[in-house]
Amino acid sequence: MSSAADTAFSDAEIRALRDIAGTMIPADAKLGVPGADDPAIMADVVKSLGRDLAPVREAVAAIGAKTNGAFASMDVDSREKLLTEYIAGGGAGAVLARVLLGVYYRDDRVLLSLGMEPRAPFPKGHVVEQGDWSLLDPVRKRAPFWRDDRAGGR
């Protein structure tokens, strides 16, 4: 049975996550966009963790351990380098990046800065620029690599 401590971030974890998020995606006054450490965005991140809670908690703890708890006091270049290397390693770092980017890019202010209408993609949908469909040819030509259970292989 999980306790409340297992399902919610502590204040210290939220502060650390805010420092990480603000380093990954800083505010840009020129473009008029908030950073990922914006209070509304951070509240949405924490509220949206769900199944990603454990790996995000792991990532925050690992980043804290790599810096002996001094991540926020490091210079920006050092923080960015550490995050780039940690996220490139995959695992919890990649989950952390996916969560932060996903929540950031659904914020109305960010969507407006990109010239997008701040709304759900459906039912109206969004126009997607057509690309070069021939790029899929190698995939189409590849032999199937999955088991076909319809052929009685169960």
Secondary structure by P-SEA (a helix, b strand, c coil): ccccccccccaaaaaaaaaaaaaaccccccccccccccaaaaaaaaaacccaaaaaaaaaaaaaaaaccccccccaaaaaaaaaaaaaacaaaaaaaaaaaaaaaacaaaaaaacccccccccbbbbbcccccccccccccccccccccccccc
